[in-house]
């Protein structure tokens, strides 16, 4: 296919602005899927994605489109729709020459619109602004066009107004893709060079790498090498994605497709890596970063007898997702398990949900923590002899006496909201140790604020909090902002005098008292009364800083039944048994499994 008639593009948008709906329409128009198929959002495959209505894993499709009597090959490279996956988004974008930037005609520019815009802008791509949902009663495309002009400096005449749902002006979107985007400039005569921008694992065929060819061509049987891992493979199968796989004999520069080459784990086809012919090594493409976990949590089977089942489920899931890091771990209270690292909180939730839904595994997940660093004052006292260590488990927090300085990860957050909520938002941000860096109006009554936050402060429930206090109007996105020195200490939680390692957290010194008190109160709420009194304490070192008491109580569910309705009795007994299944003994105390996470959530 001639390179001049290829266009590679992505759709980027804030969550729910209609990316998947537009992608479906584009597939329908070009006949890649039939209308009757009406396979709602074929591009979103995972069950959790459907449930939550968010795209987690990118899917890609090659479309053939007739324009002025010529056939064009349009490669729609789908991107994940969440901040946790911004690295994946940046890699998908680097395989394109342009993007469709979708903005909801009613909601206007949101935090993720801004973040995605900058990813495309920095990659110097052609940006086509698309205002979606113009069919909505309270749509205000005019206002959104003004925002786009003001915030992104794109003339408002360049915006296309569409309704992805009704199909209005969707054909025009494809025409503009052909007209405004440049074709890729890659050359077939150059040595073969391809970017891996996504990968999937198939039980029977192994790893399926999605690639964009930046030069040369690739045929079945070729020997290729992955630049960053330096491993070599033979190509067994390759082809186009339509969006299902369509095997071909060859792929050429400028095309996008899939490659199967005997890779056994997705870790072998890392996103951002470069493939080349073994006989013709090339410079790897810039921008490769190995996945960096920013949220860590312990994971344990509810019941130790489920350990091996859970282990195989975790192994299968990580085969599919190379960005999860896995370390074996064990705890006195919860037995053998793992410490897992995720890109962000949503990534962690998706993983847990898949474990429960696809593998029917019942797990305890401990409170998430961010990777702190400690600069040691006398490295020789520590067995590895390093100067700087990263702490992913609060229970292994090194003692102050060994440490010169602690560092915590920071993020730059973007918040967009109607200005009625400015006061409330500022106080929430202050409460999370946020430092305001900037505030601008994007139209008459909407503001965009920039805040520097410690990642730890926003990781658990900041977004929910922001949403609820702004009646759902505020949006939030963040990016990595390095490490900063922090005065943090380890706080332990004791149940009846015994420290529970899984409830240990790292807190800011100034907040230790209030955090300790809050955790004790939440545990008091979360742990049901039992046959004996339970003391819940928070301690710094040997000093107890907060305490709550859970009074003894014997829960007798049958007291509610008068008379002899036996089925009712059975039902209640069953309910109590089910309730117990969600409990775990810590020493002699029964603790509900969600308590480990809920203990960190603020009111
Ligand atoms: P993520 O996958 O989370 O990134 O969301 P998305 O951007 O793909 O949004 P999606 O396509 O799932 O659409 C979100 C919601 O908006 C769905 O309920 C759609 O039916 C609805 N929607 C999409 N386009 C339109 C439109 O043109 N008009 C109206 N009224 N609703 C639309």
Boltz pocket constraint, residues with backbone or C-beta under 6 A from the ligand:
constraints:
  - pocket:
      binder: B
      contacts: [[A, 13], [A, 14], [A, 15], [A, 16], [A, 17], [A, 18], [A, 19], [A, 20], [A, 21], [A, 22], [A, 52], [A, 53], [A, 54], [A, 55], [A, 81], [A, 132], [A, 133], [A, 134], [A, 135], [A, 136], [A, 162], [A, 163], [A, 164], [A, 165], [A, 166]]
      max_distance: 6.0
